[in-house]
Amino acid sequence: MSKILELKSIEDFRNLHFLVKDYQRGYKWTEVEVNQLLNDIDEFQSQEGFYCLQPIVIKADNDKKELIDGQQRCTTIYLILQYLGQHLFDITYQTRKQSAKFLNEIATLNLSGKWNDCVNNIDNYHFFQAYKAIQNWFAKKNGEEKKAWEEKLLKKCKVIWYEVENEMDSIELFTRINSNKIPLTEAELIK
């Protein structure tokens, strides 16, 4: 099944462009999942080892990497990096084109904690809530602690990277991977 199976650090995502195709559900992580990821990375202490995040499954799509599994994690990492002032990689959504613009600009928007003009659809709402959770979590850290946490994310966090053959059917693979996870809603199945 795999063309490439390797460990990649988050820093290895530099200049990649991930594409989330229309068969995928929208971003749904809440403050709970976001805080869990932030805390897990924060608590990792090994000087020699690395913290392994869940696998991601991708497939080459011209100059992009189709993100078949791992969209929630990659989007959250993207949001964390945006908060930290790092634009390491890009992520776009086939059916939610305005989401890429919102994500790219989220660090410069006035996110006061209230609904505003930029939070104009359900996807942006969830991005907004996750970003607020990230802001609140980092509010307890000083500048030195933030920098140390960022270094840990970039250099000590790795993902299991599965890059599948281009001939693989993405929807079939996505369905197989997610068959025992949270079921899709009727609206998501219609997409």
C-alpha positions in Angstrom: 0.0 0.0 0.0 2.7 2.5 0.9 5.0 4.3 -1.5 6.7 6.1 1.4 6.6 5.2 5.1 8.8 7.4 7.2 9.0 9.6 10.3 8.8 13.3 9.5 9.3 16.2 11.9 6.9 19.1 11.7 9.8 21.2 10.4 9.9 18.8 7.4 6.4 20.2 6.4 8.2 23.4 5.4 6.9 24.6 2.0 4.4 21.8 1.6 0.9 22.5 0.4 -1.8 20.1 1.8 -5.1 19.7 0.0 -8.2 18.5 1.8 -10.6 17.2 -0.8 -14.4 17.4 -0.8 -15.0 13.9 0.5 -13.7 15.0 3.9 -15.7 16.5 6.8 -14.9 20.0 8.0 -12.6 20.8 10.8 -14.3 19.8 14.1 -11.7 19.9 16.9 -12.9 21.6 20.0 -11.0 23.3 22.8 -10.7 19.9 24.5 -8.8 18.3 21.6 -6.7 21.4 21.0 -5.7 21.6 24.6 -4.9 17.9 24.7 -2.5 18.3 21.8 -0.9 21.4 23.3 -0.5 19.7 26.7 0.8 16.4 25.3 3.6 18.3 23.5 4.3 20.5 26.4 4.7 17.5 28.8 7.1 15.7 26.5 10.5 16.0 28.1 13.0 13.7 26.4 16.2 15.4 25.3 17.2 12.5 22.9 13.9 11.1 21.7 10.9 12.5 19.9 7.2 12.9 20.5 5.2 10.9 17.9 1.9 12.3 16.7 -0.7 10.1 15.0 0.0 9.1 11.4 -1.0 11.1 8.4 -1.9 9.6 5.1 -1.2 11.6 1.9 -1.1 11.2 -1.8 0.7 13.4 -4.3 -1.7 15.6 -6.3 0.4 17.6 -8.7 2.4 20.1 -6.6 0.2 19.5 -3.5 -0.2 16.6 -1.0 -3.7 15.4 -0.7 -4.4 14.9 3.0 -6.4 11.7 3.2 -6.1 11.2 7.0 -4.8 13.6 9.6 -6.7 16.8 8.5 -7.7 17.7 12.1 -4.1 17.4 13.4 -2.5 19.2 10.5 -5.1 22.0 10.6 -4.5 22.4 14.4 -0.7 22.4 13.9 -1.2 25.0 11.2 -3.2 27.2 13.6 -0.6 26.8 16.4 2.1 27.8 14.0 0.1 30.8 12.8 -0.3 31.9 16.4 3.5 31.5 16.9 4.1 33.7 13.8 5.3 30.8 11.7 3.9 30.1 8.2 5.6 26.8 7.6 3.1 25.2 5.1 -0.2 25.8 3.4 -3.5 24.0 3.6 -6.5 24.4 1.3 -9.9 22.9 1.2 -11.5 21.9 -2.1 -15.1 22.7 -1.0 -14.3 25.5 1.4 -12.0 27.7 -0.6 -12.5 30.7 1.7 -11.1 28.7 4.6 -7.6 28.9 3.3 -7.7 32.7 3.2 -9.3 32.8 6.7 -6.6 30.4 8.1 -3.8 32.3 6.4 -5.0 35.6 7.9 -6.2 34.3 11.3 -3.2 35.6 13.2 -3.8 39.2 11.9 -7.6 39.2 12.5 -9.1 40.9 15.5 -10.3 37.7 17.3 -12.0 39.3 20.3 -13.9 36.2 21.3 -17.1 37.4 19.8 -18.7 36.5 16.4 -17.5 39.0 13.9 -17.6 39.5 10.1 -14.7 37.1 9.5 -16.4 34.2 11.2 -19.1 33.9 8.6 -19.5 30.1 8.2 -19.3 26.9 10.3 -15.8 26.0 9.2 -14.4 29.4 10.1 -16.3 29.2 13.4 -14.5 26.0 14.3 -11.1 27.5 13.2 -11.9 30.6 15.3 -12.7 28.5 18.4 -9.6 26.4 18.1 -7.4 29.6 17.6 -9.0 31.1 20.7 -8.1 27.9 22.6 -4.5 28.2 21.4 -4.4 31.9 22.4 -5.7 31.1 25.9 -3.3 28.2 26.4 -0.3 30.2 25.4 -1.4 33.2 27.5 -0.1 31.3 30.5 3.4 31.1 29.0 6.1 33.7 28.9 8.1 34.5 25.7 11.0 32.1 26.6 8.5 29.3 27.3 6.7 29.9 24.0 10.0 29.8 22.1 11.0 26.5 23.8 7.6 25.0 23.1 7.9 26.1 19.4 11.3 24.4 19.1 9.9 21.2 20.6 7.0 21.2 18.1 9.3 21.8 15.1 12.2 19.6 16.0 11.0 17.0 18.5 7.5 16.2 17.2 7.2 13.7 14.4 4.4 12.1 12.4 4.3 8.7 10.8 4.1 9.8 7.1 2.3 7.4 4.8 2.5 8.5 1.2 0.3 6.1 -0.9 0.6 5.3 -4.6 -1.2 7.7 -6.9 -3.3 4.8 -8.2 -4.9 4.3 -4.8 -8.6 5.5 -4.6 -8.6 8.2 -2.0 -12.2 7.9 -1.0 -12.0 4.2 -0.6 -8.9 4.5 1.5 -10.4 7.4 3.6 -13.5 5.2 4.2 -11.4 2.2 5.2 -9.2 4.3 7.6 -12.2 6.0 9.2 -14.7 3.0 9.3 -14.4 2.6 13.1 -14.2 6.3 14.0 -17.0 8.9 14.5 -19.6 8.3 11.8 -20.2 11.0 9.2 -23.4 12.9 9.5 -26.0 12.7 6.7 -25.0 16.2 5.5 -21.3 15.0 5.3 -22.3 11.8 3.5 -24.1 13.9 0.9 -20.9 15.9 0.0 
